[in-house]
Amino acid sequence: MPRVLLIEDDPSIREGVGLGLRRRGHDVRAAETGEDGLALMTSFHPELVLLDLMLPGINGVQVCHRIRQTSEVPIIMLTARGDDFDIVIGLEAGADDYIVKPARTEVIEARIKAVLRRLSDPVGSRPGIESHGELSIDRAGLSVAKNGERVALAPSEIKLLLHLSASPEQVFSRQQLLEYVWDHSYHADARLVDACVRRLRHKIEDPARSPRYIQTVRGFGYRFGPL
């Protein structure tokens, strides 16, 4: 079972979630602060991070930024109900998904499995490297390069790019992308798609011109170019 780093300042949630995941076979390390969580990143080497947004000292968004500077480990945010603005900020910082607290252990476990499935379920995996203008996509190796330089992508970002680029010019609705990439079937999570697209564009597009690869189809969703 994957190693999970839980960064949560509420002791009851930290102990409850940690105990529940350990009972399901996970190796769990827990941290009370962002500073302690970042220290455990280097010593524990987690395969997934559960990250509370409202932390003392370095907050969850700052922790997410720091992790993304050196790691592509999947990150699931833990957020209080109604913190819509914080959710969007966390997703923009590089989180792959979010869970509203309080949440049952089986819900958290299901989200963990869904996020990790993206790493082991490449779209249209086959040998060879595809070229799309300045982009090179290695489906078998789950890697992307721009102008010969590797682009660091989080699991949700690579899964979204692989899915869109597997069917160039085909338009996908946000709901279709939610169901495929995030395994979510409800409409409230459309911001997951939009935030992921913005992060992808920041990494693979030329900021001096309009989006070339991930194109918006107004009122519906997105498609893959390139133009």
C-alpha positions in Angstrom: 0.0 0.0 0.0 1.3 3.5 -0.8 3.1 5.6 1.8 0.9 8.6 2.9 2.1 11.8 4.5 -0.8 13.5 6.4 -0.2 17.2 7.2 -3.1 18.3 9.5 -3.0 20.5 12.6 -6.3 19.2 14.1 -5.3 16.4 16.5 -8.6 14.5 16.3 -8.6 14.5 12.4 -4.9 13.7 12.3 -5.3 10.7 14.6 -8.6 9.6 13.1 -7.5 9.7 9.5 -4.1 8.2 10.3 -5.6 5.3 12.2 -8.2 4.6 9.5 -5.6 4.5 6.8 -3.2 2.4 8.8 -6.0 -0.1 9.3 -6.2 -0.3 5.5 -2.6 -1.1 5.2 -1.0 2.3 4.5 2.2 3.4 6.0 1.3 6.8 7.4 3.4 9.6 8.8 1.6 12.6 10.3 2.8 16.2 10.8 1.1 19.0 12.7 2.7 21.9 10.8 3.8 22.7 7.3 7.4 22.9 8.4 7.2 19.4 9.9 5.5 18.1 6.8 8.2 19.5 4.5 10.8 17.9 6.7 9.1 14.5 6.4 9.0 14.9 2.6 12.7 14.4 2.5 13.0 11.6 5.1 9.8 9.6 4.5 9.5 10.0 0.7 5.6 9.6 0.6 3.8 8.4 -2.5 0.8 10.7 -1.7 0.3 13.7 0.5 -2.9 14.6 2.4 -2.6 18.4 3.0 -4.8 20.6 5.2 -5.1 24.1 3.8 -5.5 25.9 7.2 -2.2 25.2 8.9 -0.4 27.4 11.5 2.8 29.0 10.3 3.3 28.0 6.7 -0.2 27.4 5.3 -1.3 24.6 3.0 -1.0 26.6 -0.2 2.6 27.6 0.7 3.4 24.0 1.5 1.9 22.9 -1.8 4.0 25.4 -3.7 7.2 24.2 -1.9 6.4 20.5 -2.6 5.8 21.3 -6.3 9.2 22.9 -6.6 10.9 19.5 -6.2 8.3 16.8 -6.4 5.4 15.5 -8.6 3.9 13.5 -5.7 0.1 13.5 -5.8 -1.4 16.0 -3.4 -5.0 15.9 -2.0 -6.1 18.9 -0.1 -8.2 18.7 3.0 -10.5 21.7 3.3 -13.3 22.9 5.5 -16.8 23.1 4.0 -17.5 26.3 2.1 -13.8 27.3 1.6 -14.4 27.7 -2.2 -11.8 30.4 -2.6 -9.2 28.5 -0.7 -9.9 25.4 -2.8 -9.3 27.2 -6.1 -6.1 28.7 -4.7 -4.9 25.3 -3.6 -5.7 23.7 -7.0 -3.8 26.6 -8.7 -0.8 25.9 -6.4 -0.6 22.3 -7.8 -2.9 20.1 -5.8 -4.5 17.2 -7.7 -7.8 16.9 -5.8 -9.6 18.0 -2.7 -11.7 16.4 0.1 -14.1 18.4 2.2 -13.8 17.7 5.9 -15.1 15.9 7.8 -14.8 12.8 5.5 -15.1 9.1 6.2 -12.0 7.0 5.8 -13.5 5.0 3.0 -14.1 8.3 1.1 -10.5 9.3 1.6 -9.3 5.9 0.6 -11.4 6.0 -2.6 -9.8 9.4 -3.6 -6.3 8.1 -2.9 -6.9 5.1 -5.2 -8.4 7.4 -7.9 -5.4 9.7 -7.8 -2.8 6.9 -7.8 -4.7 5.2 -10.7 -3.7 8.1 -12.9 -0.1 7.2 -12.5 -0.6 3.6 -13.6 -3.2 4.1 -16.3 -1.7 6.0 -19.2 -4.0 6.9 -22.1 -3.3 4.9 -25.3 0.1 3.7 -24.0 2.3 2.6 -26.9 6.0 2.7 -27.8 7.4 5.8 -29.5 7.2 9.5 -28.9 4.6 11.8 -30.5 5.5 15.2 -31.7 3.0 18.1 -31.5 4.8 21.2 -32.6 7.2 22.1 -29.8 5.8 19.3 -27.6 7.0 15.7 -27.4 4.8 13.3 -25.6 6.1 9.9 -24.5 2.9 8.0 -23.5 4.7 4.8 -22.4 7.2 6.8 -20.3 4.5 9.2 -19.0 6.7 12.2 -19.8 6.4 15.5 -21.8 9.2 17.7 -23.2 9.0 21.2 -24.7 11.7 22.1 -27.1 13.7 19.1 -25.8 13.4 20.1 -22.2 11.4 17.8 -19.8 8.3 19.5 -18.4 7.5 18.5 -14.8 3.8 17.6 -14.6 1.6 16.5 -11.7 -0.4 13.3 -12.1 -3.6 15.1 -12.9 -1.8 17.3 -15.5 -0.2 14.4 -17.3 -3.4 12.4 -17.3 -5.4 15.4 -18.7 -2.8 16.1 -21.4 -2.6 12.5 -22.4 -6.4 12.2 -22.6 -6.8 15.3 -24.7 -3.9 14.7 -27.0 -5.0 11.1 -27.7 -7.9 12.6 -29.7 -6.7 15.8 -31.4 -9.5 18.3 -32.3 -12.1 16.3 -30.4 -14.0 18.5 -27.9 -14.4 17.2 -24.4 -16.8 18.7 -21.9 -15.6 19.5 -18.4 -17.9 16.7 -17.1 -16.3 14.1 -19.4 -12.9 15.2 -18.3 -13.9 15.0 -14.6 -15.2 11.5 -15.0 -12.2 10.3 -16.9 -9.3 12.1 -15.2 -10.6 12.5 -11.7 -13.2 9.7 -11.5 -15.7 12.2 -10.3 -19.3 12.1 -11.6 -20.7 15.3 -10.1 -20.7 18.8 -11.5 -19.5 20.7 -8.4 -15.9 19.8 -9.3 -15.6 21.6 -12.7 -13.1 23.9 -11.1 -10.7 20.9 -10.9 -10.6 20.9 -14.7 -10.2 24.6 -15.1 -7.4 24.9 -12.5 -5.6 22.0 -14.1 -5.9 23.5 -17.6 -4.5 26.8 -16.3 -1.5 25.0 -14.7 -0.9 23.0 -17.9 -1.0 26.1 -20.1 1.5 27.8 -17.8 3.9 24.9 -18.3 3.5 24.1 -22.0 2.1 27.2 -23.7 3.9 30.3 -24.9 2.6 33.1 -22.7 3.1 35.6 -25.4 0.3 34.2 -27.5 -3.1 32.6 -27.3 -3.2 29.0 -26.1 -2.0 26.8 -28.9 -2.3 23.3 -27.4 -5.1 23.3 -24.9 -7.9 25.3 -26.6 -11.1 26.5 -24.9 -14.4 25.7 -26.6 -16.6 28.4 -25.0 -19.6 27.1 -23.3 -18.6 23.5 -23.5 -15.0 22.4 -22.6 -11.6 21.9 -24.1 -9.8 20.3 -27.0 -6.2 19.6 -28.0 -4.6 21.5 -31.0 -2.0 22.4 -31.9 -3.1 25.3 -34.0 
